[in-house]
C-alpha cells in the first residue's frame, strides 16, 4: 500500500482534501497531517482496530501511550477530567505546542493509553489540523509521523518512512517550529515537566508555579 499524497496550502485550504482525510479516519485508516511542531500520524481514538494498526505499523511499543489531538475544550472534556490548572493552561495557551497529561475518562480504549489512567491532550495550532479535527469531529490518537526510534518529520520530504503505512498524507509544507511539544503532567500534587519541547517552561510556571 502506498499512501494517497495530497499537497495543501495552509493559507488556502482545500476542503476536499480535508474530507478525504476525515473519511480515511472514519474508515479506520491512518492519516498523516502537519502540526506546528512536527508531522503526526493518527487514527480514530475510539477505534481499537485502527489503534492496534497504528502501533503495529509504526513499530511503536505498546507501553508508549498515544496523544489525543483535539481542537478545543469541548472535545477534550469528552475524554478527560480537567482541573483548574488544566483549564487555565488551555485558556491561555491553546492551541499551541503544549501537551497536558491529565486523568482520563473510561471512554478511551485502554490500548490508546497503554492501560494507564491518564491521557495526554494536544491542541495543535496548525490550521490544516484544526480543519481536519473539526471535520472528523472526534479526538485523533496520534504520534509523530515516523517509525519508532527515528527522527520526527518536520516537512513532507521526511515522510518516506510512513508512505507505505499511512492511507493518506497531507503535505502542508514545513512545520512552523520543527520541535515536539512540551509535555507537563498535572496528575500529582505538584506539576511535573515530562518533556521540554517547543513551549517554554517559564510560561508554564506563570500558571503552575515551580515545575519539577
ChimeraX attribute file (.defattr): number of C-alpha atoms within 10 A of each C-alpha:
attribute: neighborCount
match mode: 1-to-1
recipient: residues
	/A:1	8
	/A:2	12
	/A:3	17
	/A:4	15
	/A:5	16
	/A:6	15
	/A:7	14
	/A:8	17
	/A:9	13
	/A:10	15
	/A:11	9
	/A:12	9
	/A:13	15
	/A:14	15
	/A:15	14
	/A:16	9
	/A:17	19
	/A:18	24
	/A:19	15
	/A:20	17
	/A:21	27
	/A:22	23
	/A:23	15
	/A:24	19
	/A:25	24
	/A:26	17
	/A:27	13
	/A:28	19
	/A:29	23
	/A:30	27
	/A:31	28
	/A:32	30
	/A:33	25
	/A:34	30
	/A:35	28
	/A:36	24
	/A:37	28
	/A:38	24
	/A:39	30
	/A:40	23
	/A:41	23
	/A:42	26
	/A:43	31
	/A:44	26
	/A:45	25
	/A:46	18
	/A:47	19
	/A:48	17
	/A:49	13
	/A:50	21
	/A:51	23
	/A:52	15
	/A:53	17
	/A:54	25
	/A:55	21
	/A:56	13
	/A:57	16
	/A:58	20
	/A:59	13
	/A:60	18
	/A:61	11
	/A:62	15
	/A:63	12
	/A:64	14
	/A:65	22
	/A:66	25
	/A:67	23
	/A:68	29
	/A:69	27
	/A:70	24
	/A:71	24
	/A:72	19
	/A:73	14
	/A:74	9
	/A:75	17
	/A:76	22
	/A:77	12
	/A:78	14
	/A:79	22
	/A:80	22
	/A:81	14
	/A:82	20
	/A:83	12
	/A:84	8
	/A:85	14
	/A:86	18
	/A:87	12
	/A:88	14
	/A:89	18
	/A:90	22
	/A:91	12
	/A:92	11
	/A:93	15
	/A:94	18
	/A:95	18
	/A:96	20
	/A:97	25
	/A:98	27
	/A:99	28
	/A:100	27
	/A:101	23
	/A:102	22
	/A:103	19
	/A:104	21
	/A:105	15
	/A:106	11
	/A:107	11
	/A:108	22
	/A:109	15
	/A:110	14
	/A:111	19
	/A:112	26
	/A:113	21
	/A:114	16
	/A:115	14
	/A:116	13
	/A:117	15
	/A:118	22
	/A:119	26
	/A:120	23
	/A:121	26
	/A:122	29
	/A:123	25
	/A:124	26
	/A:125	18
	/A:126	20
	/A:127	18
	/A:128	26
	/A:129	25
	/A:130	20
	/A:131	18
	/A:132	23
	/A:133	22
	/A:134	16
	/A:135	15
	/A:136	19
	/A:137	15
	/A:138	22
	/A:139	26
	/A:140	25
	/A:141	28
	/A:142	27
	/A:143	25
	/A:144	25
	/A:145	29
	/A:146	25
	/A:147	17
	/A:148	15
	/A:149	9
	/A:150	10
	/A:151	11
	/A:152	21
	/A:153	24
	/A:154	25
	/A:155	17
	/A:156	20
	/A:157	10
	/A:158	14
	/A:159	19
	/A:160	12
	/A:161	14
	/A:162	22
	/A:163	18
	/A:164	14
	/A:165	23
	/A:166	25
	/A:167	20
	/A:168	26
	/A:169	27
	/A:170	24
	/A:171	21
	/A:172	23
	/A:173	16
	/A:174	18
	/A:175	18
	/A:176	15
	/A:177	15
	/A:178	18
	/A:179	18
	/A:180	22
	/A:181	25
	/A:182	22
	/A:183	23
	/A:184	22
	/A:185	22
	/A:186	21
	/A:187	17
	/A:188	8
	/A:189	6
	/A:190	13
	/A:191	19
	/A:192	17
	/A:193	18
	/A:194	15
	/A:195	16
	/A:196	15
	/A:197	18
	/A:198	18
	/A:199	20
	/A:200	13
	/A:201	17
	/A:202	12
	/A:203	13
	/A:204	19
	/A:205	12
	/A:206	10
	/A:207	13
	/A:208	17
	/A:209	12
	/A:210	14
	/A:211	16
	/A:212	10
